[in-house]
Amino acid sequence: MLFGFALAFGLGARSLVSNLIAAHHLRDILEPGQDIRVGEYEGTVLEVSTTAIILDTPEGRTSLPASLYQEQAMVMLLQDGGNE
């Protein structure tokens, strides 16, 4: 019975651990104010939380799980005036 509980807990915690690790790595890459696109989402980074990235999008504040950035390509968009 204890083994079953441990197995269920381990499988359930897998996505949480994946998000924690991804967010930790993204803190070195992303800064608030950066414009990015991930999959169908495009917006300005507001915050890199413990497990998610908060974007300001045209639809409003959007919270994306950090592990999404490992599964899909992320594009860092150039700011206006970046070529001067």
Summary of the structure (lengths in Angstrom):
residues: 84
radius of gyration: 15.9
end to end distance: 65.0
largest distance: 65.0
contacts: 200
relative contact order: 0.18
helix: 35%
strand: 33%
